[in-house]
């Protein structure tokens, strides 16, 4: 017998409008479900007792693989409203599907039908759309789609046609007004827009390499007209708050410091929250002395005006590409005997900064830890770095000889031979000419995968990577100094053994449950496996992951993201693996769960490819319990 569940009204970002009002229908109306991006669902039809019975209910193929089976990754989290699912494909199409059957309702192709002269930022990845309604039962409904080539589209939800009243015939050119030095550079949204009332807010992906990069300003637009409502400069001008953290003229033509990981929304307070990345250039800061606000910051902004309410910098003068890679989860915790609304920011450095949502003050102490100086004469690394006392880090912070891999004698020997030639040890080791082991690596710790939060237990669920990088700096050629600065790095190099496995002891990918009320780790388990190592008798190692978790009232944490191309369900209380299922390709995205006509579904994009370099796919797969 199918388990019934109570009617739940899931709210979208405008706050006043509830969707999913028909009996037995529960939406997933934003990529983070609720505006605050807790990624929690009240559905419990699929639960601990029956999750092992899940089977595919339908599969939708985008048809974007070429004749050789090659394609790009899909990082989209579907949005589901009133039984209609809205997805983005590997090549930036928006498709509306019947959420119960996977049948295509309409398709919008911005690349073919509205070509742009500019290439997309970050390879053109896209993590989903936003949904807006004017609140009337038969009123206006729009799907808002930001593309990495620098455009924002407003699509009529019922038809898939552009809204002629928005921007220029449905399109806002986000590059309009940029100067000639930056207009041609990589620039555009890759994470989903966020909606607060009648404002749509965007973070941007842009270049972070040497030379000039596009600005990382957070921007907002009127959701009806497309007119720009405000922008928050993430590199302040002289006289503005934070300008003192850029010595001399180092602020000029300074790009990045961008909120590429998306936006979370507190509708009741009328606030939006972002986490920003490093300032350009990622790995050399000799030309930007100072702490470099508002790079690597959690920032709270007034959604109507863009006025900064507060900020908290989690890393000073970033030299490691340790962006804040995702929005903070907006959560409510018990602290000091009372309920406190907070922002929980996971970081590439493997920490959680838990901040009072009203003031930005840390709920657990944050200490300044001494940090090493740089051996590069023109580089002035920050003397101290902020480290939270609680919770403990969810990723390893050091790499010594004792941490070298133990999956085989030859593997360990190959790592130790390399390690003897590299600078290694604790966190915050600056880049060097000799080569520095960066731990956590460029992919975290946490990445854009982010975290999910269970309000019933106060636990945050975060998947993280323990894969170190080797960062080596070299002097630029004389003819290149004007364009790329005095130093460049030798590439994005992972520290691997002779077989290509991570140089550090397993696990290399983990799922961690963190009790935010106590500031303690509740449990930690390996996430994913390398089957060929399992066959050699190596215990489950975990794999590097891309794609996050969701948590449900059924007692489950759902997550894909692993190199073994599976989707998994874990018991949210103790981390037991209750179910896993191979996907057509790697599920390098965050799933969603919803209900239509009394039936609960879990859906995941299976696009493969991407940074894990597995086979490409073009599928969205929805799972449900058998009838």
N, C-alpha and C positions, 0 to 999 in steps of 0.2 A: 504494500500500500504506500502510495506517495505521501511523504510527510508534508503537512500543511504548515504555513508560517503566517504570522500576523501581517496585515497590511502595513507597509512602511512607505512613507513619502520621502523620497530622496530629493534633496534640494540642489539646484544648480547655483552657479556663482552669483546670480543677482539677488539671492537671499529671500525675496518675497514670493517667489514662484515655486510651487512643488510640482514635480512630475511623477510619473508612475502612479496615477490616481485610480486606475482601474484595478479591480480586485485581482490579486495574484500577479501583479506586475511591479517589479522593483528595478529601478534604473541604476545605471552607473554613469551619471551625467557629466562627469569630468574625468580627465586622465587620473586624477588622484581621488576619484569618487566625490567626496565632499570638497568644498572650496579650500579648506585648510589642508587638503592632501594627506589625510590620515591613511587612506587606502584601506579602510575597514568597511566590511559589509555586514548588515544585521541578518543576512540570510543564513539559515541553518538546515535547509533540506538536505544538502550534502554535508555530511558530518563524519566524525571519527568512525562511527559504526559502519558506514556504508561507502566511504570514499573509495575503497578498493574495487568497487563495482563500476566506477566511472568508465564510460566508453565514448568514443566520438559520436556526437549527434549530427554534426554537419561540418563540411570543409569547403571553404571558398578559395579558389585559386585566382590570383590577380592576372595571370597570363603574361607576366613580365620577364620570364626567363628566356634567354636567347636559344638558338638552335643547339648550342653546345651545353645547355643547362646552366649557363652562367648568369649571374644577376647580382644585385646589391642587397644588403641587409635591410630588414624591416624592423624598426624600433618603436612602432606605433602601439600605444595602448588604446583599444577601442573605447568610444563613448557610446552609451546606449540610453536613449530617451524614448519612452512610450513605444517600446517594441521595435524601434529602428536603431540599427547600429551604424555609426559613422567611423570609417577607418581612413588612414592614409597609407599609400603603397610606397614601395621602394623608389618609385619615380614620381612621387609627389601628387599622384592622383588622389582625389577624395571620392570614396564610394559609400553609398548608402545601401545597407543590407537589411532584409527581414531578419531580426535577431533570433527568431525561432527556427528558421529554415536555412539561413545563409543565402537566400535568393537575392540577386542584385535588383535594386530599385532604381538607382541612377548612378551615373559616374561623371565626375568633373575632372578635366585634364588641363591644368594650368600651363604645362610645358608645351603641349601641342597646340592648344587653342589660343593661348596668350603668350607666345614666346618672349623670352627676355634676352637681351644681349649679354647678360652677366651670368657667369657660372655660379653654382651654389656653394655656400660656405660649408665646411666640414663634410665634404663629399656628398652633400644633398640629403643627409639623413633627416628624418622627421619623426617626432614622437607623438603626434596626434593633434587633434583639433579642440576648439572650445565651442560650447553651445550656449546661445543666448535666446531668451524669450522676453517679450514685453509684459508678460504676466497675464494676458487675457487668454481665455480658453481657445479662441479662434483668432488670436492675434499674430503678430510677427514672430517668426522663429528663424534664427540664422546660425549657420555653421561658419566659424571663423578659422581661417587657414593661413598660417604664416609660412612662407617658403624661404629656403636658404639663399635664394637669389635676390632677396631684399624686397619682398612684396607681401601684402596682407590682402586676402580675399574675403569678401562677405558673400556667402552662398545661401540662397533661399532653401531652408531645410526640406520643404515639401517637394521641390522640383529639381534641385541641383543647378539652377540657373543663378547667375550673378545678380545681386541687388543693385539696380541702377542708381539708387540714391546714395550709395556708399562710395566715397572717393571718386575716381574717374570710372564710371560705369561698372562699379563693383570692386575696384582695385585701388589700393593705396600703394604708391611707389615710395618705399621706405628710404630710398636713396636720395629723394628730392631734397635739395638744399645742402647736400654734402659738397665739399670743395673738390677741385680736380685732383688733389693729392690722394683723396680717399675714396672717391666715388667708384673707382674701378676695382677696389680691393674686396676680398671676401667679406660679405656682410649679409646677415639675415637670420630670422628665427629658425631654430632647429627643434626646440621644445615647444609644447603647445602654448598658445596664448592663454591668458587667464582673464576672467570677467568678474568685475565687481560693480553691481548695479548696471549703469549704462556706460561703463568705461571698459575697454579692453586693453590689457597691459602686456607688454612684450619685453622679453630679454633677447639678447642677440648673440650669435656666434660670429666671431671675426678672427682675423689672423692674430697670432701671438708670437710670431717669429721676429727675427731681426728686421730692422727697417721700420717704415711707417706701417701702422695698423689702424684699422677703422675704429671709431670710438665705441665704447661698450655701454653707452648711456642706456638706462631703463626708460622706455617710452610708453605713453598711453594715448589712446585715441577714442573719440566719440564712437560708440558702437553703431549708431544710426547713420552718421554722416561721414565717418572716417577722418574728420578733422583732428589734428593733433591736439590733445588736451594738455599735456605737459611732458617734460623730459627731465630726468634726474641725471646730472653729470657725475659720472663715477670717477672722473679725474677733475677735481675742482679747479676753478679759475682763481687767480690771485684775489685775496680778500674774502673768499668763501671758506666755510668750515672745511678743514682738512688740507688747505693749500700749504700750510706750514710743513707738511710731511713730504713735500717735493722741493728739494733744495734747488736754488737758482732757477733756471728756466727748464728744469727737467720735466715739467708738466706739458710743455709745448709739443704738439703733434704726438701726444702719448695715447696709444690705443689700448684696446682690451679692457681689463678690469670689468669684465662683462658678466651678466647674469644669464649665461647660456643654458643653465640647467632648469630654467622655468621659474614660476611665480606661484606662491600660495597666498590665500586670501582670507582675511577675517572680515566677513560681511558686516557683522554687528558693529564692529569698531570702525568700519570703513577704511581698513588698512590692507596694504599688500606687503609681502615679505619676499626678499630675494637673497640668494647667496652669490657672491661675485668671485670671479677667477683672478688669476695673476695679471699684472700689468705686462705689456710687451716690453722687452723680449723676455720670454719665460725663464731663461737660464743665465742671463747676465743683467745685472742691475747697476753696473758702474756708472751708467749715464742717467740713473734715476735714484740718486742717494736719498735716503729717508725711508720712512715706514710705508709710504705709498698708499694712503687712503684714496679711494674706497675700494681698493683691491683686497681680495680675500676677506670680505666683510659680510656679516649678516646685517641687512638693512631693512628697517621698517619705514614705510612711506605712506603718506595720506593718499588714498586711492583717488580722491577727487582733485588734488592739487599737486601731488608729487613731492610735497614738503617732507623732509626727513624728520621722523620722530626720534629715532635713535639708530646707532650702529654699534657693532661689536666686531673688532678685527681679530680673526682667529690665527693669522699668520702674518708676520711683518716682513716686508721686503722679500717677497717670494722669489726663490732661485731654483725651484724644483718642479714647476708646473703643478703645484699642489692647490689647484683651484678649489673653491667650494663648488662642487659639481652638480648641485641639485638644490631645489628650494628647501627651506626648513619645514618640517612637519609641524603643524599647529596642533598642540595637544593640551590636555588638562591633566595635571598631576597633583598628588598630595605631597605637600611640602610644609614643614613646620606646623603640622596639625591643621592645615587648611588647604582648600582647593586653589590651585594657581593655574591660570592660563599661561602657557609657555610656548616657546618656539624651540624645537629640537633640531639642531643642525648637525648632520653627519658630515665628516670631512674625508678627503683623500688621505690625510695623515692618520686616520684611524681613530678619531676622537668623536665624542658627542658633546657639543656645547649646549647646555640647557639654559635658556635665557627667559627671564620674565617678559611676557609679551607686551606689557605696558611700558616697561622702562629699559629693557635690554640688559638688566643686571643679571649676572649668572646666579642660578639657584644653588649650584655647588661651587665652592671656591675654585678660582683659576689662579695658578701660580706662574710667575715669570721664571723660566728656567734659563740659565746661562747657555749660550749657543756659540759654537766655534767660529773663529774668524776665518776669512778667506785667504788663501795663499796667492790669489791673483791681486796684484798691487792696486789696481784701479777699482777693485770691488770692495765695498764696505757692507758685509753681511750684518744683519741685526744682531745686537749683542745679547738679546734675550728673546725668548718666544713664549707665548701663553700656552699653558698646558692645564686642562681641568684635573682637579684632584679626583673627582668622580664624574661619571662612571670611569672605570679603567679602560684603556684603549682596547678596541676590538680587533686591531691588527698589530702585528709585531713591530717593534720600534727599532730594533738593533739587528746587526748582522756581524757576528764574530765567527771565528773558526769553528766554535762549538755549534753554530747554527747551520753549517754546511749540510747539504742533503745527505740522507742516510739510506736512500733506496737501493744502493749498491756500492760496492767498494770502488769500482771504476768511476762511477758517477761522482762520488765524494772526492776522489783524487783529482778529477778534472776541475772541480770547483775550487779546491784548495790551491791548486796551481795558479788559477786565475786570481784568486783572492789575494795571494801574496804580492801581487803587482798593483793592487788597488787600495785607495783610501776607504776604510770601512770602520764600523763601530756603531755609535749611537745615532740618534736622530739629528737633523738639521746640519749635517756635514755639507759645507758648501761645495759646489762644483770645482773641479781641479783639472790641471793639465794631465796629471797622472791617471785620472779616472776615479770617480767617487761612486760607491755603492749607495744608491738611493733606496731607502726603506722607510715606509712603504713606497712602492713604485709609482710611476705616473698614473696608473689605473687604480690607485688606491691600495689599501683602505677602501672606502666607499667611492662609488663613481655616480654617474647619472642614474644608476639603478635606484639610489636612494633607500628609503626605509618605509615600513608600514607600522601603524600604531594600533594597539588594542585598548580601547577605553575601559574595558571591564577589568583589566589587570594592570594597566599602566606600563605595559611592556612595548618596547620598540624592537622591531625585527629588521635586521640589516644584513645583507650579504656583502662580503668584502673579499678582497684579493690580497694574497701574500706572495707577490711576484716582484722581486727587486729589479731595478734598472741600473745600468752603468752609464754615468754621465761624465763625458770627457770634453773639456774645453780646449780649443786651439785658437791661436791668433789668426785673425783674418788676413788675407793677402792685402798688400798695400792698396791695390786698385779697388778693393771691395769695402774698405773701411767706411767710406762715406755712405754706402747703401746698407751695410749690415752691422756696422759698429766694429770695435776692435777685436771682439771675440765671437766665435760661433761654436756650436756643439757638433760632435761628429755623428750624431744620429740618435734615433729613438731605439736604444739597444737594451733588450732584456738580458738579465744575467741568467744564463742557462748552463746546464751541464753538457757533456759531449753528445748526449742523445737528444737534446732539445727540451728537456724538462727543467723547471725552475731550480735555481741553484740552492735554494733554502730547503730545510727539512719540511716535509708536508705537515699539516695540510696547506694547500695552495689556494683553496677557496673555502670559505666557511659561511655558515648562517648562524647568527648570534641573536639571542633574545636578551635584551637589556631592560632591567627594572628601573624605570625612570623615577619612581617614587623613592627608592632606596639608593639609587646610583650604583647598582650592582649588576653583574652579569648573571643571568638566570641559567642559561645553558648556551653551549656552542657545539655545533656538529659540522663535520665535513660536508661540503655541498658539491655533488657531482663526483665522477670518478673517471680514471683512465682505464678502460677495461683490459688493455694489454698489460698494465702493471698489476691489476688484480689477478690476472692469470699467472703472473710471476710470483704471487704470494705477497705482494706489497699491500698493506692495509689501505682502505679507501683514502685517497689523497685529497679529494676535492679538486676542482679545476678553477681556473680563472673564469669569472662570470661577468656577463653584461645583460642586464634585465633584472627588474626588482620583484619584490614580494607584495602580496596582499594578504590580509588576515580576515577571517570570518567568524561570526557567532557560532558556527558549527564546530569550532575548536581547531580550525585548520589554518596553516600558512601555505599558500600556493606560490610556487616559484619555478621558473624555467631557468634560462640564462646560462646553462652549463655547456661545456664543450662536448659532453657526451650526448647532446641533442635530446634531452629528456625534460619533461615537466614533472614536478614533484609536489607531494602534499605531506607536510610535517604536522605533528601534534603540537599545537601552540604552547602547551603546558610544559612538555619535557623534551621536545625536539626529536621524538621518534619519527622515522621515515615510515609513513603509512601507505604510500602509493607513489609509483612513478611509471611513466609511460613514454616510450620513444615517440618523437615527433618526426614529421616528414623532413625537417631540417631544424637546425638550432633555433630555439625560441629566445632570441636576443632582444627581448622586450618585456614589459610588465603586463601580466594578465589583467583581466577584469572579470567580475562575476555579476550576474543579473538574473532576473526572473521574468518570464513571459507566460501568461496563462497558467500560473501556478507551478511552473517548472523552472528549476534553477540550472543555470549554465555557467561554465567557466571557459573563457575564450583566451587564446594566446596566438600571437603572430609567430609564424615559423618561417623566417626568412634566411636563416643561416648566414654564411659569408661573414663580412665584417672583420673586426679585429681578431677574432678567433680562427678565421680562415678555414672554416668548415664548408661543406658543400652548400650551395645556394638553394633557397626555396622560395615559393611564392604563395604560401598558404596562410590562412587564418583557420584555426581549428577550434571548434566549440565542443566541450565535453558535457555530458549530463548522465544522470542515472537511467538505466534501462526502464522501459515501461513495465 
